[in-house]
Amino acid sequence: MVHCPERALLSVLDERGPTRVTALATELETHPITITQYCDDLQSDGYVYRVSADVYAITEAGRERLASLAE
């Protein structure tokens, strides 16, 4: 995953808490399928988790990753 979308996605989840894929897509100006793919990648890395079918939230590891990307 490219760092820019990763950072942007983690940042939105950190600020908003659990968020629907459609809201993430609107915020990041991309297609919901793209967001789902990014979230699936982040989930496999342990940075986000799926709250429900279309809602994701950031994990503590995701917050640590976000902080490291900001450096």
Secondary structure, DSSP 4 states (H G I P E B T S, - for coil): --HHHHHHHHHHHHHHSSEEHHHHHHHHTS-HHHHHHHHHHHHHTTSEEEEETTEEEE-HHHHHHHHHHH-
